[in-house]
Amino acid sequence: LKRYWKNQTAVNGFILLGYQEHPILLFIFFLATYMGILLGNGLIVMVTTWDSALSSPMYFFLRSLSGLEICYTSVTLPKMMANLLSGNHSISLPACASQMFFLLFLGATECFLLASMAYDRYLAICLPLRYMIIMSHRLRMGLVTGSFSISLPMQLLQIGLIFSLPFCRSNEIDHFFCDIPPVLSLACADLYANEVAVYTENFLFVIIPFFLILASYVCISKTILRMPSTMGRQKAFSTCSSHLTVVILFYGSAMLVYLQPKTPDSVKVDKVLSLLYTIIIPLCNPLIYTLRNKEVKAALKRLLSSNIS
């Protein structure tokens, strides 16, 4: 990407304003949140790898999601904490581009991974007799690796388009990290190509996976409603409720940030919502999946008891 730094940019870096008030309290909050994300998601990765009772495809996808959440939050939180602790809120253009790339890349990956998890639940509930045959190890690996690789070319193009722009209005980003809307607001050039790229990316990596998830749950709902046993319906619903909760939280906040019309009043709202899908949801995911899942709770107890003994 070095050639993108040779444009007519009038600034050599940016200042991430974030929230300037109470930096020590914010640092403590972000540190506690980051430790909670590492601990919670790390435990999910550990227990689903260690316990043979959790070898089903559902837990393979859950382990992949937890590992992704650790990477996703590590893109932004360490830099945010370093800025708060040092008081130096600057970030260079290459660092800003790298942060934005990995944020977009991992975010798009999570969209497709959540869609893969919905497809897994569709097979398990709607086609239970053929579930293990269809959801083979090869298909599981293909869905996960495909989720990581499918957005790579688009994100490289997106970053190239953004950081080939001249930034001459200001070098202050009113945000915690380098995200598309606040960075584009500093450019002094025609943004038509960038806006087309943003809406194309939203359609490909947000809207399409969302409708795939929606279609899966329409089929799942029809199958659950046809079940004669109340116990069977409750069990089927419980296996989907955690994933559905994560989908609603993640997609709801992301769509509000990237799809709503931009106004001066939306800047503060975007900052709060960005904390929701980049920090709070990765923190809550382990709780959502463990509190409603007896198998994961039992595996955690076995893991802790084996370490104690």
N, C-alpha and C positions, 0 to 999 in steps of 0.2 A: 504493500500500500504506500510505499515511499513516494511514488509519483504524485499522489494526491496531496502531499504537503507542499508541492511546488506550484500551487495556484496563487491567485492574487489575494490570499487571505491577509487581512490587516492585523490579526491577532495571532500570537504564538501559543496561546492556551486559553483556558477558561477559568472562571472563579465559580465554584459551586456554592451558592448562597445557602440553600437548605433552610434550616431554622437557626437563626443566630442566638436566640434567647436560650438561657440555661444549658450551655454546652456540656457541663459535667453531668447533669441529670440525664441528658439525652445520651451521652456516652455510656453511662451505667445501664440505661434502658436497652440500648442497642447491643451492648456486651452481653447482658443477661439473655436477650432474645437470641443472639447468635449462638451462645452456649447451649441454650435450649434446643435450637434447631439441630446443632451438631449431635447433641446427646440423643434427642428423640429419634431423628432419622437414622443416626448411626446404630441405635438399638434395633430399629426395624431391619436394616441391612444385615446386622449381625445375627439376629434371631431367625430370620427367614433363610439365611445361609446355613446356620448351624443345626437347626432342628429339622429332621427328616419328615416330621409330620406336616411341615409347611412347604412341601415340594410341588404343590399343584401350580398350574399356570397363573392363577390369581395372585399368588404370593411372589412369583417371579416378576410379574409386572409391578407389584407393590414395592419390591426391593429396588427395581429400576427407578421408580418414581422417587423413592426416598434418596437414592444416590444422586439423582438429578436435582432434587431440592437443595442438597448440600452444596453442589456446584453453583446452582442458580443464585443462592444468597451470598456465596463467597465472591461473586463478581462485584457486588455493591457494598456489603456491610463492612468489610475490613477497611476500605477506603473512607467510608463515611465516619467510622470510628477514629481513624487516623487524623482526619480533618478536624474533628471535634476536639481531640486531645491536643493536637499541635497548634490549632488556630490557623493553620495554613490551609486554605480552601482551594488552592490552585490545582489544576490538572492540565497536563500537556495535551496537544492535539492527538498525537498517537495513542496516549493512554485513554483519552476520551473515546476515540474510535474503537479501541480494543474493548473497552467496557461496554459500549453500545452494541458492538457485534456479538459478544458473548451473551449479553442480556437478551437480545433479539433471537439469537440462535437457540439458546436454552429455553426461552419462552415458547418459541414455535415448536420445539421438540416436545415440550410438556403438553401442548395442545394435541399433537398427534399421539402421544403416549396415553393421554386420557381417553382418546378415541379408541385406541387399541384395547384399553381396559374395558371400555363399554362393549366392544365386540366380543371380548372374552366372556363377559357376563351374559351377553346375548346367546352365545353358543352353550354356555353352562345351563341356562334356564330353558331356552327354547329348543335346543337339540341335545339334551343330556346324554342320550345313548351314543351319540357320535362325537361328543365333546372332546374326549382325550385323543380320538383318532385325528380329528380336524386340527385341534390345537396342539400340534406336535412340537417337539423341541425346536425343530427347524423353523416352523412358522413363528413361534415365540421370538426366537432370535432375529428372524427377518423383520418382524414388526418393530422390535426395539431398535435395531440398527437402522431400519428404514426411517424411524422417527427422528433419529439423530442426523441422518444424511440428507433427507429430502429438502430441508430448508437451507442447506449450506450455500448453494449458488445464489439464491435469492438474497440472502443476508449479505454476502460479499458485494453483490450489485448495489444493494441498498446503502451500505457503508461508503462505497465508492462514489455514489451520486451525492450523498450528503457532504462528505468531506472534500469534494472537489469544488464546493461552493465558496465564494468569498464571504468571510465573516467580518463585517466592518461596522455594524451597528453598536455592538457592545461586546464585552468579554465576560459578562456576568450571566450565569444560568440560574434562574430562580427555581432550583430543584436540588434534590439530594445527590443525584447521579446524572450521567449523560444519557438522556432519553431523546427520542425523535422530536416531539413537539417543542420542548424548550430550546433545543439546539437549532432547529429550523427557524425559530422566531428571531434568531440573531443574524440570519443570512440576508445579504442585500443583493439578491439576484432573483431571476424568474424561477419560481418553485413549482412550475407546472409538472415537470418530469418527476420531481420528488413526491408531489402529491399523488400522481398516478401510481408510483411505486409503492407508496404507503397504503393506498386503498387496494391495490392488487395483492399486496402481502396480507392485509387484513382479510381479504376474501379467501385467499389460498390457505392461510395458516390459522385463521380464527373461525371464519364463517363455515367453511367446508367441514373441518373437524367437529364443530358444534352441531351441525345438522346431521352428521354421521352418528354422533352420540344421541341426538334427539330421535333419529330413526331407530336406533338400537333399543332405546327405552320405550318407544311406542310398541314395538314387537314384544319386549319383555313384559310390559303392562298387560297387553292382551293375553299373553300366556299365563301370567299370574292370576288374572281375573277368572280364567277358565279352570283353575285348579279346584278340585272338589274339597280338599282338606284346608281348613283354616290354619292348621299348624304348618302345612306346606306353603301356603301363601305368605305367612309371617316369616318363615325361614328364607324363602326366595327374596322377599323384600329386604330382609336384614343384610343379605349379601350384597345388595345394590345400594343401600341407603348411604353408606359411607362414601362411596365413589361419587354418587349423585350430589352429595353435600359439597364435596371438593370441587366438582365441576361448576356448580352454581356460584360458589364463592370466587373461583378463579376467573371464569368467563364473565361473570357479572361485573367485577371490578375492572378487568382488562378492556371490556367493550366500552365501559363508560369513559375510560381514559382515551382510547384510540379512535372511537367511532363518534363521539359526541362533537358537535360544532364547537370550535375554539372561540372563547370570549375572554376578556380581561378577568372576569370573575371566576373562570374555570381553572385558573392557575393553582390557587390554593386547594381546590377540590381535587385536582389531579395529583398534587403532592401527597395528600392524605390517602387517596385511592392507590397510588403507586406503592405506598408502604404496606397496604393491605395485601396486594398480590405478590410483592417481592419479599415480604418479611413475615407478616402475621399468618398468612395461609401456610407457608412452609413450617411455621412453628406449630400450627394447629393440626396439620395433616397426621402426624403420629398419634395424637390424641383422638382424632376422629376415627382412625382405623383401628386403634387398640381398644378404646372404651366400648365399641359396639361389636367387637370380634372376640368371641370366647377362645378360639383356637390360638390367636396371637397372645392373649393374656395368659393362657396356660403355658405356652411356649416360653414366654418371658419368665414365668415363675420357675419353670424347669431350668432355664439358663442361669437365673440368679441362685437357685438352690444348689446347682452343680458347682458354681464358683465358690459359694460359701463352704460347701463340704470339701 
